[in-house]
């Protein structure tokens, strides 16, 4: 079975989640319950699905959950763009968070490929 806590991408997902929770507790963002709740749920889904996938028995199952985690990462990136455009996140914070999320997305893509999963998104 998996050792998800040893996966760098799992740890990076945890760090991103902590950063997202921190930013959603600030000023205007904290008052937008819909967007703050949605981005929090999506970011928690990243490491949760990495852990669940890593604990699965077959590579097919692992790939399935790693793809869900990658999808959640794309969701977080989208929500960061929305939050930035409406003024909830300044340029510096946006860039830092987006870079974190993009690195996670790339790591998941590589992890999926290493398990024999097809990934048409480059």
Buried (B, 14 or more C-beta within 10 A) or exposed (E): EBEBEEBEBBBBBBEBBEBBBEBBEEEEBEEBEEBBEBBBBBBBBBBBBBBBBBBBEEBEBBBBBBBBBBBBBBBBBBBBEBBBEEEBBEEEBBEEBBEBBEBBBEBBBEBBEEBEBEBEEE
